[in-house]
Amino acid sequence: MKVLVCISHVPDTTSKINFTEGDTKFDTNGVQYVINPHDEYSLTRAMWFKEKQGASITVVNVGEVTTEPTLRKCLAIGADDAIRVNTQATDSYTVAKQLAEVVKNGNYDLVLAGKESIDYNGQMVPGIMASILDYNFVNACVSLDVDGNTATISREIDGGKEILTANLPLVVAGQKGIVEEKDLRIPNMRGIMMARKKPLQVVEAVDFAAKTTAANFEKPAAKSACKMIDADNVAELVSLLHNEAKVI
């Protein structure tokens, strides 16, 4: 089984976010980047298929050369090879279009991705990619097993979980639960050394017109100071909720 895992290169949640050029560009200075956590869960599940069923794992990222350290970390975790599509990841459709081209050229049986990236939280790329490919698609996956050409998937729905079966080829958008946090792999020295020798192929992007552009960015409003009210002073609390917070 050939497995392709889609990897987003995202800012660490502890990074301080700023914008430049009149709030039209993201300021990358001083920002630490990591594997998108939802993608890392899917990569870890792919490692299970490799170790238990002999699957091969390719990781792919749409991005410029600055994303290669993230791909090398995936190789150190245990992926067999990597592909970088040499273009800026500008919007969900652009990324999905480029990933779909990689899938077509590689003839992959199972395509795994995170349900969303933690930078834009769009939850669109896997679904758009599946639509372009005309592949079966399951979102919010919390359990995945493959037996021959059939996958059994559990996904979260309102009020519970839904168990599905689907034939390969298949696109699955995973999240925490497809593996648990304790199962995530930390690259060891041997894996890091081996990753340096594993192939990382750079392919040029397919040419097409992007559907959207970012006009500008805006940070959330800063939180106001917290006012502490004496537990016995109900009248003042009601007054503040009515006149300042305007919630009653």
WOZIWO-V226708 format. One record per helix or strand of 3 or more residues. SS is the DSSP state (H for helix, E for strand). FROM is the first residue (numbers start at 0). LEN is the number of residues. If there is no record, write none. Layout:
ss/from/len
SS/FROM/LEN
SS/FROM/LEN
This chain:
ss/from/len
E/1/5
E/8/3
E/32/3
H/36/17
E/55/8
H/64/13
E/80/6
H/91/15
E/109/5
H/124/9
E/135/12
E/149/8
E/159/8
E/169/5
H/180/3
H/188/7
E/199/5
H/233/10
